[in-house]
Amino acid sequence: MAKGGYLGEFEHLVLLALLRVDDAYGVTVRHEIAARTDRDVAIGAVYATLDRLEEKGYVKSWTGEPTAERGGRAKRHFRVTAKGMAAVNRTHEALRSMAEGIAGVRSFA
């Protein structure tokens, strides 16, 4: 497979977080990753990764309506595209295949 066909570790986590949360935006992605991995993540790293994933066509973003609780600022929302879903599945399959049959490595779906 050509270089770039698989997701990096953090890209993978960000896409999985997007798939898990409703109303996905940077802060909810950051919280989901922290809650599920016990990993403190900088919000800048999340947004840099979301921008990179959007450039690759793996996510799509749009700006919501401004809200009073955010001081009149709007949230930038994200969703995973079909191309992004294919990248998640491709990466999952590669990891599963690499781990298959190795003693002490638990399989995943």
C-alpha positions in Angstrom: 0.0 0.0 0.0 1.2 3.5 -0.8 2.6 5.7 2.0 -0.2 7.5 3.7 -2.7 4.7 3.5 -2.8 4.1 7.2 -3.5 6.5 10.1 -1.0 7.6 12.6 -1.7 6.8 16.2 -3.2 10.2 17.2 -5.1 10.5 13.9 -6.6 7.1 14.7 -7.6 8.2 18.2 -9.1 11.5 16.9 -11.2 9.7 14.2 -12.4 7.1 16.7 -13.4 9.9 19.2 -15.3 11.7 16.4 -17.2 8.5 15.8 -18.1 8.0 19.5 -19.4 11.5 20.4 -22.5 13.4 19.3 -22.0 17.0 18.4 -18.3 16.5 17.8 -16.0 19.5 18.1 -12.5 20.0 19.4 -13.3 20.0 23.1 -15.5 16.9 23.0 -12.9 15.1 21.0 -10.2 16.0 23.6 -12.5 14.9 26.5 -13.3 11.6 24.8 -9.6 10.8 24.2 -8.7 11.7 27.8 -11.6 9.7 29.2 -10.8 6.5 27.2 -7.0 6.6 27.2 -6.1 8.4 30.4 -4.0 10.6 28.1 -3.8 14.4 28.6 -4.1 16.0 25.2 -3.5 19.6 24.3 -6.4 21.2 22.5 -4.0 22.6 19.9 -2.9 19.1 19.0 -6.5 18.1 18.5 -7.2 21.0 16.2 -4.0 20.5 14.3 -4.9 16.9 13.7 -8.5 17.7 12.7 -7.1 20.2 10.2 -4.7 17.6 8.8 -7.5 15.0 8.6 -9.8 17.5 6.8 -7.0 18.2 4.3 -6.8 14.5 3.6 -10.6 14.3 3.1 -11.1 12.1 6.2 -13.3 14.6 8.1 -15.6 17.4 7.1 -16.2 20.5 9.2 -18.8 23.2 9.5 -19.4 26.2 11.7 -22.4 26.2 14.0 -24.4 29.1 15.2 -22.8 31.5 17.7 -23.9 30.9 21.3 -24.2 33.2 24.3 -22.4 30.8 26.6 -19.4 31.0 24.3 -19.4 34.8 24.3 -21.0 34.9 20.8 -18.4 32.6 19.2 -19.5 29.6 17.1 -18.3 26.0 17.4 -16.5 24.3 14.5 -18.2 20.8 14.3 -16.7 17.7 12.6 -17.9 14.5 11.2 -16.0 11.5 9.7 -16.4 11.1 5.9 -16.7 7.8 4.0 -13.0 8.2 3.1 -12.1 8.6 6.8 -14.2 5.6 7.7 -12.3 3.5 5.1 -9.0 4.7 6.6 -10.1 3.7 10.1 -11.1 0.2 8.8 -7.9 -0.1 6.8 -5.8 0.8 9.8 -7.8 -1.5 12.1 -7.3 -4.4 9.7 -3.6 -3.8 9.4 -3.2 -3.7 13.2 -5.3 -6.8 13.7 -3.3 -8.7 11.0 0.1 -7.7 12.5 -1.0 -8.7 16.0 -2.6 -12.0 15.0 -1.0 -15.0 16.5 1.5 -13.1 18.7 1.5 -14.5 22.3 0.3 -12.0 24.9 -1.3 -9.7 22.4 -5.1 -9.5 22.8 -7.1 -9.4 19.6 -9.6 -6.6 18.9 -12.5 -6.3 16.5 
